[in-house]
Amino acid sequence: MIKLLIVDDSALMRRQLTQIFATTGGFEIKQARNGREAVEQNRAFQPDVITLDINMPEMDGLTALSLIMVERPVAVVMVSSLTEKGALATFEALNLGAVDYIVKPDGSISLSIDKITEELVGKVRAAARARFKGQRSAVKALAESLREQREQIAARPVTAGRSMAAEGLVLVGVSTGGPSTLELILPQFPADFPWPVLVAQHMPAAFTKSFAERLDKLCALRVVETASPMPVEPGTIYIAKGGADMVVALRAGKLTVLPKPENAQHLWHPSVELLGRSVLEHCDPARVTAVMLTGMGNDGADAFAQIKQRGGRTIAESEASCVVFGMPRELIEKRGASLVLAAEKIATQLNAWAGR
C-alpha cells in the first residue's frame, strides 16, 4: 500500500485526484489544501509520495518542497501548469529534490483529467520506488565544483572547423529524473568539446524552450531547442522540442536535425527510439556514442543496442544513481551497454573518449 498525500488548493482537483487513486487501488490517501498543511502532513502522515501543486495560498509549493526536503525527504511529483512560468517553477522544484512532474490539464478539470490519469498513476507508482535521495546528494556534492569549472572551461578557446563526420556524435535518451541529471552531466563538457550532443528528454512542448535556455546558462557549450531544422554542428547541444519527435537527415550533404510531428507508433515523446533509428540510417554507427539515462519504460533500448552492435559505444546509467532504472535497465538487458556508469561519472568518460 502506497501512502499518498495530495496537495492542491482546489477542492475539485483534490477530489478528482483522490478518486483516480482510490479507484486504481493500492493507495492510502490524505489531502492538504496548501503548502503549510503539506509540511504538517508530511510529519504526521509520513507519506511515501506527495503530489504537490505549485501555486497555493499561505505557502506555495516550492517553499513547502524546500521545507519537506530538509525535515523529512520524500518522493514528490509536482503538479505544474502548462506555461513558461510553470516550467521554470517545475525545474526549480526538480533541483530542490522533486522526483518528477505532471502537467495540470487545461480547461475543465472534470473533462480533461482522464487525459493524464494513466501518466499520473504511473509516475506516482514510479516515484514510490524512486532512488531520489542518492542522486540529489550527488548533485549537491558537485554543485560548487561545477560552478568553478564552468568559469574555467568557458574561457577556453573553441576549436573551429571540425567536421561532425570526422569526430563523432553523442545521443542522450532520458525521461523521469532527467532535467536534474542533465544539469549534472552537460555542464561538465568543456567549451572545446568536439562532438554535437542530441538530447531526447520526454517533456511537453511548453517546457523544452525554457529548459534549453536554462541549460544554455549552465553549460559552456551552446544549448538550443530544435524548433526548426538546424545543421548539426560541434560545440552545440540540441534539445528535442517537446510535443514532437527529433530526427536527423542529410540536407545538401549536411547532417541536419529536424523536428517532426509525434509518431503515433511510439509511446513516449520526443522519441529516443526514433532519434536513434534516424542516426543509424544517416551516420556511421562507429562514430556514435549513445547514453541512456534515468527514465520509465524502454524507449530507445532497441536503437541504442543496435548502435553498439554496429560498432558504436553506449553508456547506461547505473541503478544506484537513477531516479527510475527502467530505460537503462532495458538497454543493459539487451546487452546494449558498453559501460554502466553512475550519472556523476558519465561526463568524465565522454570527455575522455572525445580527447578532452
N, C-alpha and C positions, 0 to 999 in steps of 0.2 A: 504494500500500500504506500503510495507516494503522498506525502503531506504537502499540500499546495496552498499558498497564500496568494489570493487575487487582490491586487491593489489598483483601484481606479476611483476617481471622484464621481463618475457617472453611475448612478444606481442601475440604469438599464444595462450598461456594459458589464457591470459586476454580475447581474442576474443572467445575462446571456452566456458569459464565460463559465459561470458556475454550472449552468445547465449543460454546456458542452462536456465538461469534465465529469459531471455526475452521471450523464448518460453513457459516456465512454466506459466508466468503471475503473477501479484501481486507484482512486484518489480520495484522500481525506481533505476536505476543503474548508478554509476560513477566508473571510474577506476583511479588507481595510479600505477606508474612504480617502485616505491621504497619506503622505509620507510619514507624518508623526505616528499615525496608527500602525503603519507598516513596521517602523522601528520597534514599537512596543510589541507587536505580534511576533516579530522575529525572535524576541526574547522569550515570550510566553508560550507561543505555539511551536516554536522551533521547526519551521517548515523545511522540507528538502529542496523545494523550488519556490520562487516568488515570480509572479508576473507583475511587472511594475510599470504603471503609466508614468509619463514624464511631466506633463503639465497638470498640477493639482494645487488646491489651496492649502494654506497653513504650512506645508512643507512639500516642495516639488520632488520629483523622482530622483534627480541627480543628487540632491542633498541627502535624501533618505538612503540612497545607494552608498554614498561615501560613509555614512554612519554604520550601515549594516556591515560593510566590509571591514570596518575597524572592530566592531563589537562582536559580531558572530558571522563570519563569511559564509555565504550560502549561494547556490546557483540561482542566478537572476536572469529572466528573459524580459527584456524591455518591450513595452507596447508603444510603438512610435507612430507619429503622424507622417503621412507621405508628403513631406515638404522639405525644402532645403534646411530650414531651421530644425525640423525634426531629425534630419540626417545628421547635422552637426552635433545635436544633443545625444544622438544614439552613439556616435563614435566616441564622444566623451564618456558615455556610460560604459562602453566596452573597455576603454582604458582604465576606468575605475574598478573593473572586475566583473561586469556583466558577461554572461556566457554567450548570449545570443539576443536577437530581437525579432519581433513580429510587427508587420506594418498594420496599423489600425485601418479597418475598411472605411472607404469613403461613403458618404451618403447615409441612408437609413441603416442603422446597425442591424435591425431585425431582418432586413432584406439581404444584407451583404456579409453577415457574419459567417454564413455557410461557406463562403469563398475561402476563408482562412482556417476552417475547422481542422482539416487533416494536417495542414502545416503546423498549426498551433500545438495540437496534441503531440505530434511527432517531435517538435522542438522541446516541449516541456519534458517529455519522457527522456529525450537525449540529455537534457540539462541535468536531470536527476542522476545520470550516470557520468556526467562530465568530470574530467580531471582538471578543473579550472584553477585550483589553488597553486599547483606546481608551476603552471605556465605563468600565472600572474607574478609569482615570486621571481621567475627568471626575467620577466620584463622589467620588474623593478630593479633587480640587481644590475642590469645592463644599461639602464636609462642614463645614468650620469656619464658613463664612459662613452656612450654613443653620442651624447651632445658634444663632448670634446672631440671625438673622432670626426663628426660631421664638419666641424670647423677646420680641421686639418685637411681632410680629403677634398673639401670644396675649393681649397686653394691650389690643388694640384692641376697642372695643365691637362686639357683633354686632347688626346692624340687624334688628329683629323685624318680623314681619307681612308679609314678602314672599310673593308667590304664585309657585310654580314656573311656572305658565302665563304669567304676566306677565313673567317673567325669562328662563328658559332651562333647559336640561338638558344635562349632559355625560355621554357614554358613553365608556368606555375598554375596548378589547379588547386582550388581551395573553396571551402564553404563555411560551415559553422565554426566560429572561433577565428575566422580568417583575418578580419581587419587588424586586430591587435598582433596576430602572428606576422602579418606582412609588415606592420610597423616595427617589428623586432628585426626582421630579416633585411628588408630592402634598404634601409639607411646605412647598412654596412657595406654596400657596394661603393667603391671609390669613384671619383669623378672620371677617371680614365678606364672604367670597366668597359671592355671592348665589345661585349655582346648585347644585342637588344633583349629585352625581357617582356614576354607577353603573359599577362595575368588574367585568368578567368576566375573571378570571385563571384559566387552566387549572390546576387544583390539586385534590388529593384531599381528601375530606371532613375527614379528621383534621387538616388543615393550616390551613384557612381561618380558623377561630376564633382560633388563635394568631397568624396573620398580621394579622387585623383588630385584635387587641389590641396588637400590635407597632406598627402604623401609627398607632393612636389615641394612643400615647405620643409619636409623632414629629410629628403634624400639629396645626395649630391648629383644624382642623375635626374634628367628631366622626366617628369611623370605627366602623362596625358590620358584623357578618356578618348576611346576610339568612337567618336560620334559620327565620323565620316571617314572615307578611305584615306589612308596615310601610308607613305613609304616607310618600310621598316629600316630604321637607322640605328647604328651603335649609339650608346650613351642615352638611350630612351627606354623608359618603362611604359608599356601600353596597358591601360586598364580597360577591360572589355566593358562596353556600355551596357548597363542593366536594361532589362526588358528586350534584349536582343541577344544574338549569338555573334561571336567574333571568329572569323576565319582568315587565312592568308591565301593569296593568289598572286600570280605573276601578271603584272601590267607593264607593257613596254619593256619586258625583260627585267623588271624591278620587283622584288618581293614587296607586297603591299598587304596591309591589314585592312579588313573590311568588316563593317557591321552588317548583319543580316537579320531579317525578322526571325523570331523564335521558331525553331524547327520542332514541330509537334511530336516528332519521333523521340525526342529527348525530354526527360522529366525535369531536368534542372537547367537553369539559365543564369548567366551566359554558360553555354555548354562546354565543359572541359573536353569531353569526348569529341565533339565536332571540331574544336580547335586542333586537337591532336591529330585527327584524321587529315585535316587540310594541310598540316605541316608535313605529314608523311607523304602526301601527294606532291608537294611542291619543293621540298627541301631534302637534302642528303641527311638521312637519319643519323649518320655517324658524326655529324656536326651539331646535333641537337642534344640538349640536356633538359630533361623534364623533371619537375619537382612536384610531388603530391603532398599537400599539406592537410591539416585537420578538416574534417567535414563528415556529414552523414552521407550514406549511400555509396554508390560505386562509380560515380561519374568520372570518366576519363581513364579508368583502370585498363580497359582493353587497348585503347590507343597508346597509352604510355608503355604498356607491356610490349606492344609491337615495336615501339621506338627502341627499347632495349634489345629485343630480338634481332633487330636490323642494324645493330651496331652503335646505337646511341647510349647515353648514360642517363640513369634515373636515380632519384632520391625519394624515399618515402619518409615522412616524419615519423619519429618513434612514438609508440603508445604513451610513453612516460610524459611527453610534452604536449600531446594532442589534447584539445578540448573534447573532440569526438574522434575516435580512431577509425571510423568507417571507411573513408576513401583511401587512406594509406594502407589499411589492412587488406582491402581488396587487391591493391597493387602487389603487395607482398605475397598474398596467397596465389596470385597468378605467376609468381616468380618473375615479376617485372621490375623489381627494385635492385639496382646495382649496389646501393647503400641504404641503410636505415640510420637516420641521424636525428638527434634532438633538435628542436627548432633553433636553439641558440648556436648550433654548430653548422647549420646549413650554409650560411653566407660565407663562412671561412672556407668551406670546401669548394664552393662555386668560385670564389676569388682565386683559390689555388689552381683549379682547373683552367681558369682564364689567364693564369700567369700574373695575377695581382696579389 
